[in-house]
């Protein structure tokens, strides 16, 4: 292989006669006397925890929004019931 530096990167030229065969990674490791590669465990996706309740009013999420309107602070209160998904704004 020949590498020539041109500005930002390098240009690499390969000749097909230099590439004799493609070997598997395991065979290369074995020939070099390196230990075998270990299989990695696949990650199990976590189950999303939903806020679902059996009875209305059992769990309520409350949020407060602060907004400055005409130089004064205005507040918006929101309550969300986890069972019925009904929303109350005030």
mmCIF file of the C-alpha atoms, coordinates in Angstrom:
data_MODEL
# 
_entry.id   MODEL 
# 
loop_
_atom_site.group_PDB 
_atom_site.id 
_atom_site.type_symbol 
_atom_site.label_atom_id 
_atom_site.label_alt_id 
_atom_site.label_comp_id 
_atom_site.label_asym_id 
_atom_site.label_entity_id 
_atom_site.label_seq_id 
_atom_site.pdbx_PDB_ins_code 
_atom_site.Cartn_x 
_atom_site.Cartn_y 
_atom_site.Cartn_z 
_atom_site.occupancy 
_atom_site.B_iso_or_equiv 
_atom_site.pdbx_formal_charge 
_atom_site.auth_seq_id 
_atom_site.auth_comp_id 
_atom_site.auth_asym_id 
_atom_site.auth_atom_id 
_atom_site.pdbx_PDB_model_num 
ATOM 1  C CA . UNK A 1 1  ? 0.000   0.000   0.000  1.00 0.00 ? 1  UNK A CA 1 
ATOM 2  C CA . UNK A 1 2  ? 1.115   3.505   -0.681 1.00 0.00 ? 2  UNK A CA 1 
ATOM 3  C CA . UNK A 1 3  ? -0.111  6.460   1.340  1.00 0.00 ? 3  UNK A CA 1 
ATOM 4  C CA . UNK A 1 4  ? 0.321   10.020  0.217  1.00 0.00 ? 4  UNK A CA 1 
ATOM 5  C CA . UNK A 1 5  ? -0.633  13.002  2.361  1.00 0.00 ? 5  UNK A CA 1 
ATOM 6  C CA . UNK A 1 6  ? -2.773  15.548  0.550  1.00 0.00 ? 6  UNK A CA 1 
ATOM 7  C CA . UNK A 1 7  ? -3.995  18.504  2.587  1.00 0.00 ? 7  UNK A CA 1 
ATOM 8  C CA . UNK A 1 8  ? -6.482  17.265  5.175  1.00 0.00 ? 8  UNK A CA 1 
ATOM 9  C CA . UNK A 1 9  ? -6.441  13.515  4.620  1.00 0.00 ? 9  UNK A CA 1 
ATOM 10 C CA . UNK A 1 10 ? -4.363  10.751  3.153  1.00 0.00 ? 10 UNK A CA 1 
ATOM 11 C CA . UNK A 1 11 ? -4.966  8.965   -0.116 1.00 0.00 ? 11 UNK A CA 1 
ATOM 12 C CA . UNK A 1 12 ? -4.484  5.224   -0.002 1.00 0.00 ? 12 UNK A CA 1 
ATOM 13 C CA . UNK A 1 13 ? -3.961  3.119   -3.093 1.00 0.00 ? 13 UNK A CA 1 
ATOM 14 C CA . UNK A 1 14 ? -4.275  -0.661  -2.959 1.00 0.00 ? 14 UNK A CA 1 
ATOM 15 C CA . UNK A 1 15 ? -3.415  -3.213  -5.540 1.00 0.00 ? 15 UNK A CA 1 
ATOM 16 C CA . UNK A 1 16 ? -5.621  -6.295  -5.824 1.00 0.00 ? 16 UNK A CA 1 
ATOM 17 C CA . UNK A 1 17 ? -2.553  -8.524  -6.208 1.00 0.00 ? 17 UNK A CA 1 
ATOM 18 C CA . UNK A 1 18 ? -1.476  -7.595  -2.653 1.00 0.00 ? 18 UNK A CA 1 
ATOM 19 C CA . UNK A 1 19 ? -4.741  -8.867  -1.168 1.00 0.00 ? 19 UNK A CA 1 
ATOM 20 C CA . UNK A 1 20 ? -4.444  -12.648 -1.174 1.00 0.00 ? 20 UNK A CA 1 
ATOM 21 C CA . UNK A 1 21 ? -7.459  -13.678 0.929  1.00 0.00 ? 21 UNK A CA 1 
ATOM 22 C CA . UNK A 1 22 ? -9.931  -12.420 3.430  1.00 0.00 ? 22 UNK A CA 1 
ATOM 23 C CA . UNK A 1 23 ? -9.705  -14.168 6.780  1.00 0.00 ? 23 UNK A CA 1 
ATOM 24 C CA . UNK A 1 24 ? -12.150 -14.357 9.601  1.00 0.00 ? 24 UNK A CA 1 
ATOM 25 C CA . UNK A 1 25 ? -11.341 -12.366 12.706 1.00 0.00 ? 25 UNK A CA 1 
ATOM 26 C CA . UNK A 1 26 ? -11.308 -15.531 14.847 1.00 0.00 ? 26 UNK A CA 1 
ATOM 27 C CA . UNK A 1 27 ? -8.688  -17.171 12.613 1.00 0.00 ? 27 UNK A CA 1 
ATOM 28 C CA . UNK A 1 28 ? -6.455  -14.096 12.760 1.00 0.00 ? 28 UNK A CA 1 
ATOM 29 C CA . UNK A 1 29 ? -6.663  -14.020 16.559 1.00 0.00 ? 29 UNK A CA 1 
ATOM 30 C CA . UNK A 1 30 ? -5.885  -17.746 16.745 1.00 0.00 ? 30 UNK A CA 1 
ATOM 31 C CA . UNK A 1 31 ? -2.862  -17.408 14.433 1.00 0.00 ? 31 UNK A CA 1 
ATOM 32 C CA . UNK A 1 32 ? -1.517  -14.544 16.552 1.00 0.00 ? 32 UNK A CA 1 
ATOM 33 C CA . UNK A 1 33 ? -1.945  -16.595 19.753 1.00 0.00 ? 33 UNK A CA 1 
ATOM 34 C CA . UNK A 1 34 ? -4.507  -14.222 21.187 1.00 0.00 ? 34 UNK A CA 1 
ATOM 35 C CA . UNK A 1 35 ? -7.439  -15.413 23.331 1.00 0.00 ? 35 UNK A CA 1 
ATOM 36 C CA . UNK A 1 36 ? -10.795 -16.116 21.711 1.00 0.00 ? 36 UNK A CA 1 
ATOM 37 C CA . UNK A 1 37 ? -13.338 -13.355 21.598 1.00 0.00 ? 37 UNK A CA 1 
ATOM 38 C CA . UNK A 1 38 ? -16.143 -13.624 24.125 1.00 0.00 ? 38 UNK A CA 1 
ATOM 39 C CA . UNK A 1 39 ? -19.739 -13.336 22.978 1.00 0.00 ? 39 UNK A CA 1 
ATOM 40 C CA . UNK A 1 40 ? -21.458 -10.255 24.283 1.00 0.00 ? 40 UNK A CA 1 
ATOM 41 C CA . UNK A 1 41 ? -24.871 -10.541 25.868 1.00 0.00 ? 41 UNK A CA 1 
ATOM 42 C CA . UNK A 1 42 ? -27.677 -8.796  24.064 1.00 0.00 ? 42 UNK A CA 1 
ATOM 43 C CA . UNK A 1 43 ? -29.195 -5.989  26.079 1.00 0.00 ? 43 UNK A CA 1 
ATOM 44 C CA . UNK A 1 44 ? -32.789 -6.624  27.076 1.00 0.00 ? 44 UNK A CA 1 
ATOM 45 C CA . UNK A 1 45 ? -34.842 -3.447  26.650 1.00 0.00 ? 45 UNK A CA 1 
ATOM 46 C CA . UNK A 1 46 ? -36.375 -2.162  29.856 1.00 0.00 ? 46 UNK A CA 1 
ATOM 47 C CA . UNK A 1 47 ? -40.149 -2.252  30.096 1.00 0.00 ? 47 UNK A CA 1 
ATOM 48 C CA . UNK A 1 48 ? -41.550 1.262   30.275 1.00 0.00 ? 48 UNK A CA 1 
ATOM 49 C CA . UNK A 1 49 ? -43.235 1.991   33.589 1.00 0.00 ? 49 UNK A CA 1 
ATOM 50 C CA . UNK A 1 50 ? -46.655 3.482   32.910 1.00 0.00 ? 50 UNK A CA 1 
ATOM 51 C CA . UNK A 1 51 ? -48.658 5.463   35.435 1.00 0.00 ? 51 UNK A CA 1 
ATOM 52 C CA . UNK A 1 52 ? -51.827 3.386   35.281 1.00 0.00 ? 52 UNK A CA 1 
ATOM 53 C CA . UNK A 1 53 ? -53.993 2.995   38.354 1.00 0.00 ? 53 UNK A CA 1 
ATOM 54 C CA . UNK A 1 54 ? -57.078 0.871   39.072 1.00 0.00 ? 54 UNK A CA 1 
ATOM 55 C CA . UNK A 1 55 ? -59.320 3.548   40.645 1.00 0.00 ? 55 UNK A CA 1 
ATOM 56 C CA . UNK A 1 56 ? -59.884 7.220   39.805 1.00 0.00 ? 56 UNK A CA 1 
ATOM 57 C CA . UNK A 1 57 ? -58.175 9.554   42.264 1.00 0.00 ? 57 UNK A CA 1 
ATOM 58 C CA . UNK A 1 58 ? -55.692 6.893   43.399 1.00 0.00 ? 58 UNK A CA 1 
ATOM 59 C CA . UNK A 1 59 ? -52.825 8.849   41.839 1.00 0.00 ? 59 UNK A CA 1 
ATOM 60 C CA . UNK A 1 60 ? -52.868 12.392  40.447 1.00 0.00 ? 60 UNK A CA 1 
ATOM 61 C CA . UNK A 1 61 ? -50.020 14.257  38.765 1.00 0.00 ? 61 UNK A CA 1 
ATOM 62 C CA . UNK A 1 62 ? -49.947 18.017  39.351 1.00 0.00 ? 62 UNK A CA 1 
ATOM 63 C CA . UNK A 1 63 ? -48.028 20.575  37.284 1.00 0.00 ? 63 UNK A CA 1 
ATOM 64 C CA . UNK A 1 64 ? -47.644 24.351  37.676 1.00 0.00 ? 64 UNK A CA 1 
ATOM 65 C CA . UNK A 1 65 ? -46.754 26.571  34.706 1.00 0.00 ? 65 UNK A CA 1 
ATOM 66 C CA . UNK A 1 66 ? -45.436 30.116  35.346 1.00 0.00 ? 66 UNK A CA 1 
ATOM 67 C CA . UNK A 1 67 ? -45.903 32.662  32.547 1.00 0.00 ? 67 UNK A CA 1 
ATOM 68 C CA . UNK A 1 68 ? -45.123 36.390  32.632 1.00 0.00 ? 68 UNK A CA 1 
ATOM 69 C CA . UNK A 1 69 ? -47.916 38.316  30.864 1.00 0.00 ? 69 UNK A CA 1 
ATOM 70 C CA . UNK A 1 70 ? -47.824 42.128  30.640 1.00 0.00 ? 70 UNK A CA 1 
ATOM 71 C CA . UNK A 1 71 ? -45.280 42.338  33.465 1.00 0.00 ? 71 UNK A CA 1 
ATOM 72 C CA . UNK A 1 72 ? -47.303 40.140  35.843 1.00 0.00 ? 72 UNK A CA 1 
ATOM 73 C CA . UNK A 1 73 ? -46.892 36.473  36.662 1.00 0.00 ? 73 UNK A CA 1 
ATOM 74 C CA . UNK A 1 74 ? -49.731 34.162  35.682 1.00 0.00 ? 74 UNK A CA 1 
ATOM 75 C CA . UNK A 1 75 ? -49.979 30.596  36.951 1.00 0.00 ? 75 UNK A CA 1 
ATOM 76 C CA . UNK A 1 76 ? -51.587 27.605  35.263 1.00 0.00 ? 76 UNK A CA 1 
ATOM 77 C CA . UNK A 1 77 ? -52.287 24.594  37.464 1.00 0.00 ? 77 UNK A CA 1 
ATOM 78 C CA . UNK A 1 78 ? -52.864 21.246  35.758 1.00 0.00 ? 78 UNK A CA 1 
ATOM 79 C CA . UNK A 1 79 ? -53.959 18.020  37.467 1.00 0.00 ? 79 UNK A CA 1 
ATOM 80 C CA . UNK A 1 80 ? -53.953 14.713  35.564 1.00 0.00 ? 80 UNK A CA 1 
ATOM 81 C CA . UNK A 1 81 ? -55.691 11.603  36.919 1.00 0.00 ? 81 UNK A CA 1 
ATOM 82 C CA . UNK A 1 82 ? -53.603 8.490   36.142 1.00 0.00 ? 82 UNK A CA 1 
ATOM 83 C CA . UNK A 1 83 ? -56.639 6.185   35.928 1.00 0.00 ? 83 UNK A CA 1 
ATOM 84 C CA . UNK A 1 84 ? -59.020 8.153   33.721 1.00 0.00 ? 84 UNK A CA 1 
ATOM 85 C CA . UNK A 1 85 ? -56.443 10.428  32.012 1.00 0.00 ? 85 UNK A CA 1 
ATOM 86 C CA . UNK A 1 86 ? -58.821 13.328  32.631 1.00 0.00 ? 86 UNK A CA 1 
ATOM 87 C CA . UNK A 1 87 ? -57.175 16.728  32.927 1.00 0.00 ? 87 UNK A CA 1 
ATOM 88 C CA . UNK A 1 88 ? -58.265 19.665  35.075 1.00 0.00 ? 88 UNK A CA 1 
ATOM 89 C CA . UNK A 1 89 ? -56.900 23.149  34.335 1.00 0.00 ? 89 UNK A CA 1 
ATOM 90 C CA . UNK A 1 90 ? -57.266 26.244  36.481 1.00 0.00 ? 90 UNK A CA 1 
# 
